[in-house]
Amino acid sequence: MEQTKRGFGAWGWFLLLFGLLIFFSNGGFFADGTNIISPAVAGRLNVDQSLILTMNSIAGVVGVLVAIVAGQVNQRIGPSKVAAGCLILAGLGHIAACNAVNVPMYLVAMCFVGGGLSAGSFVGIGTLVAMWFPKKQGQAMSVVAMGSNFGTMLFVPLLSVLAATVGIPTGSIVCGGVAAVVGVVGMILLRDTPKQRGLYPDNVTEAEFKANYSTKPPEIADSGWTTGKLLRTKEVWLCVFSTGLLMLVQMGIMTQLVARNMEVGMDSTMATGVMSAIAVIGIIGSVIFGRIVFKLGIKKAGVLTGLLYIVAMLFNVSGVMPLVWVSLVVIGFLGAAAPNLMNSIPGSVFGRVGYAKVNSVVFPLTSIVYMLNFAVNGLIKKMFNSLSVAYIVFAVLAFISLLLVLALQDHKYDQDYMAAHKE
């Protein structure tokens, strides 16, 4: 039975906009905001900025423990509470990090920021999107992932203004406080499954649901998966490394983009302004990428993303300014691609049924991979005093990701796909 076009629905849009705000916070508190926060904190604590970047990397990996706990809690209290609770945790952690009196305090606070936002984005929101939009994940995530671009476009300039006026410690109270309030709203209004709102997945009709979807209850059951079984499943590791490496590349670029722009000859004002400009391109790119996923499928979209990152990295290190500008446009266009694929690829391979259990294993492992971006940048900057080598490393990692995406078998465990294509 062919599915009719009914959009996301009012409650579906509420979920997607809440997810957008979590991704927005992730860009501001932990990813792109590092361009402003790390030098400000390093200056206030009188330590080398490379030390703060290393603390961020450690915090990212330690924050995986938060994600592991969130994955387990996700199966017990539901992804809506996890998503909202993690945003509250991250907001309070942001305040503590920016007001840290020493490096250990900063590290602990950033563990909660990194872990909270990663878990909220990919355990909480990732599971919710899989539950609500199993066959529209690419399109749904294109909306959610716009938050990363809005974070680049708005949050970094906002942090720059706050740093110059009231200072990062005071400014963080405003930003972190708003995040916590939004989290409380989500705690009240979000629901784990469309059924709890009297709706069906993908906002389809009852007839379409019965014809094209698995009716196996409950929607967040483990579907026979155990942690050990998942760790022995090839597709788990293909999902982990294909998307983890792409996220490492994306975060590695964006967390030090201002510094890289200054390396190629821009002044600080232009370097920061370019981040906002390419974020606008990213918003447009996010919509286009959602259509690419829908039209071409997950595998082709993943391969295309890898190819474009390779081209962008090589153009950027060429030293030819017209090619550098082209690379920045491509980087902007791909701003939401990696976060989209990080949810969409495992969601497409494993499907809605049992996804909470699958994600509790896949996401922490993927986090370990992409959180290493801070260490890669910090180590290379310390060894070579330049980020050009990092961009060459990113090109190699994008190529490896491309090969891993090609090795994936899409829909292999997707029970909705099987139900729709049953003989």
N, C-alpha and C positions, 0 to 999 in steps of 0.2 A: 504494500500500500504506500503510495507516494505521500510524503510529508508536506503539509501545507505551510505557508509562511505566516507565522503568527508573532514573530519578534520575540523579545525576552520577557515581556509582561512587566507590570508595575513592580512586583516584589523581586523579580529577577533583576530589574534595573537597580533597585535599592542595593541588592547584593553586589552587583558589579561596581557601583559607585563607592560602596564601602571598601571593596577590594582596591579600587583605584586610589583611595586615600591611604591605605596601608602601603602600597607601592610608592606613593608620593612621599610618605614619611621615611621609607627605606632609603630613597634617594637623598633626602635631606639629612637624616640622622647618621647614616652609615656609609653610603656610597659616595655620591657626588659631593655631599656636604663635607667630606674629608678634606677637600681642597681648601676649605676655609677653617674648619674646626681643628685639624691637626697642627697647622702652624700657630694658630692662636693658643692652643693648649700647650704646645711645646715652648712657646715664648713665655707664657705665664709661669710654667714650671721650670724654665731655664734648662731645658734638655734638648738634645738634637732631634729634629723632626723625624729622622729615620727610626728613632726609638719609638716614637708614637705610632708610626706606621707598622712597626713590628708588633706593638701591643694590639693594634687593630686586627692584625692577622691572627695573633694568638687568641684574641677575643672571639674572632670568627670561628675558629676551630673549637675552642672551649664552649662557645655558644651552641655548637652542635649538640652538646649534652642537653641544653634546653630544648632543642628540637626533638631529641630522642624522647625526652619526657613528654613533650607536647604530642608526639605521635602516639604514645600510649594513652595519654589522657584523652586524645582525640577520639579514640574508640570507646571511651567510657562516658564522657560528658557531651561529645559532639563537636564538630568543627566550628560551629558558630560561636560557642563560648571560648574555644581556643583562639580563634581569630581576634575576637574582641578583647579577651584577656591579655593576649600578647601585645596588642597595641597599647594598652594601658601600661604594661610592664616596660615597653620600649620608651614611652613618653617620660616616665619617671626615671628610667636609666639615663636618658639623654640629659636631663637636668643634673643628675649626679655626676655624669662624665664631664660636662662643661664646667662644673664647679669643683672638680677634683682638686684636692690639696697636695696630692702626690701621684706618682705613676701607678703604684698598686691600686689605689682607689679608682683611677681612670680605667685601668684594665678590667677590674671587676664590674664597673658600671657599663663598660662597652660590651662585656659578655652578655649582659641583659639586653642591651640595645640590639646587638647583632643577632643573638639567639631569638629574642622576642620578635623582631621584624622578619627574620627568615622563617621562623615557625608560623608566624601570623600570615605571611604571604603565601607560603608554599605548602604548609601542613593544613592551616585553617582554610584560607581562601582557595588553595589548590583543590582540597577535598570538596569544598562547597561547589566550586565550578563543575567538578566532575559529577557531583550529585544532581545539580540543577540543569546542566547543559552538556550531557555526555556526547551528543553528536554535533554540538556547536562550540566545542571547547576552543578551537582556534579563533573563532569570531568573538566569543565571550572574553577570552584572555587578551585579545587585541584592545578591548575597552579597558580592562583592568590594568594592563601593562602601560597604558598611557600615563598612569600615575608616575612612572619612572621619568618620563619626558617632562611632565609638568614639574616634577621635583627639580630636574636640571634647569628648567626654564625660569622657575620662580623661587625655589628654595635657596639656591646658591646666591643669587643677587640679594635675597632677603637676609641671609646670614652675613653677607658682606656689609650691608647697611647696619645691621645690628652690631656687628663687630666694631664698626667705625663710630657708632653713636653710644649705645648703652653697654656695649661689650658682650662677648659671647656668653659669659656666666649668667647675666641678667636676661639676655635674649632667649636663652635656653628655657627659662622658666615659662615664657610665653608659648614657645613652640611645643615644648613637652607637655605643658598643661592642656593645650588645645587637643593634642593627640589623645591624652587620657580621657578627656570629655567625649570625644568621638567614639572611643572604645566603649564607654559606658552606654552610649546610644545604641551601638551595635549589640551589646550584651542584652539589651531589652528587645530589640526588634528583629534581629536575624533569626532564621530558622535553618535547621540542618538539611532538610529535604523539602522539595516542593509539595510533597504529600501533606506536610504539616500546615501548609497554606491552602490545602484543597486543590492543588494543581498537579500536573504531570511533568516529567522531565522534558526539557526543551520547549516547555509551554505548549505541548501538543494536546490534541483532544484525547478523550478516553479511547475512542476507536483506533486512533493512530498509535497510542501507547500499546494497546493489546496486540496490534498487528506487527509492530516494529521493535518492541523492546522486551527484554527479559522481565518476567514478572516475579522472579525469585526474591522473596522477602528475607530479612529486611535489606534495605538498600545499602546500609553500611556494615553488613555482616562480613566476616572474614573470607567467605566463599572457599573455605578449605585451605587457604594460605596460612602457613606458619612462617616464622622468621627464618628457621633453618631451610625450609623449602624455597623461600624466596632467594636466600643467599646462594642456593645451588642452581638457580635459574639464570640462564645466559642472558635473557632479555633484561633482567634487573641491572646487570653490570653494563650492558650496552646503553641502557637509558642513563645510568649514573655518569658514565664517562663522556658520552656524546653531549649531553646537556651541561654537565659540570664544567667541561673544558670551554664550551661556548660562554657560559656565565663567567668563568675566570677571565676570559678575554674581554668580555664586555665591561665587567667591573674593574679590571686592571686598567683599561683605557680611561674610563670615566673618573675613577678616583684620583687620577693624576693628570687629567686632561689640561688643566690650567698650567701646570708645570711644563708639560710637553709643548703646549702652544708657545710658551715663553722661550723654550729651547730653540724653536724654529724662527724666532725673531719678533714675536708679538710683545707689546708691552702688557702690563698686568691688567689694565682696563679692557683692552681688546681680547686678551686671553680669556677673561671671565665672561665678556660679552658674547664670545663665540659659543660658549657652552649654552647660553640661553638661546642663541640663534639656531643652533643645530637641534635643540630640543623641540623647537617649532616644527622643524623637518621631521623629527621623530614622531610627533603627534600624527602628522599626515601619514608617515611611514607605518605607524601602528595599524591604522585603518586599512591601508593597502596590504600590509602583511597578513592581516586577518583574512582578507579575500584570497590571498595567495595560498594560505593553508587550506581554505575551503575548496578552492579550485584545483590545486595541484596535489593536495594531500600532505601529510606530515613529513614523509621522507624527502620529497622533492623540495619542500620548504626548508628543511634542515640542511640539505646539500647546498641550496642556493645561499643560505645564510653563511655557511662556511666559506664558500667561494668569494662572496663579497667581502668578508672580513680579511681574507688573504690579500685581495686586491687593495683594500684600504690600507692595510699595514705596509705593504710594499710601496705604495704611492707616498705614504707619510714619511718613510725613511729615505726616500729618494733625494730629498734636499731641494727638489724643484717645486717652487711655491705654488704654481698652478695645480700640480698633482697633489700637493699637500691640502689645498682647498677642496679638491675633489674627494680626497680621503675623509675630510671632516663632514662633507655632505653625506657620504656613505655611512660613516659612523653614526651620524644623526638619524639616518633612515633606519638603521638597524637597532636603534636604542631599545625598542620593546621586543625585538625578535627573540633574543635569548631567554628572557623571563617567560615569554609566551611558550616557547618550545619546552622549557623546563617543566611546565605543567602539562602541555598538550601531548608531548611524546609518550610519557608513561601512561597518561590517561587514555590515549588512543590504543596503546599496546595492550593494556590490562583491562580497560573498560571501567564502567561505573560500579558494578557489583564487586564488592570486596576492596574497593580502592583505598578506603581508610587504612586497612592493614598493609596494603602494598606501599602506600605513601609513607607509612611509619618506618619502613626500611629504606626505600629508595631516597627519600629526601635527606635524611641525615648523612648518608654516604655521599650524595651529590654536594651537600654543603661543605664537607671536608675538602672536596676537590676545588670548588670555586672560591672558598675563603682563603686559599693560598695566594690569591692575587696580590694581597698586601705584602707578603713575604717576597714574591717574585719582583715586584717593583722596588721594595726596600733594598733587597740584596743587590739587584742590578744597578740601582742608583748609587749604592755605596761603593761597588766595585768599579764601575765605569763613569760615574758622575754624569750619566746621560740615560735617557729612557729609550734611545734608538734600539739598543740591544733587546729591550723588553718587547718592543713591537715586532722584532724578528721572531722572538720566542712565541709571541701571540699568533703570528702567521702559521708557525709550525703546529701549534696546538689546534688551531682552526682546521688545518688539514687533517689531523688525526681525528677530530670530531666528525668531519665529513665522512671519513671512511667508516666510522662506527655507526653513523646514521644509515649508511648504505647496507650495513649488515643486519639491521633491525627487520623483524617480521611484523609488520603493522597488523593490529587487530587480533593478534595471536590468541589472547585470552579474553577478548571483549565479548561478553555474553549478549549484549545488546546487538552487536554486529552479527553475531551468529543467529540470533532470533530473527533479525530482519532478512537474513539471507538463507534461512532454512528452506529445504526442499519442499 
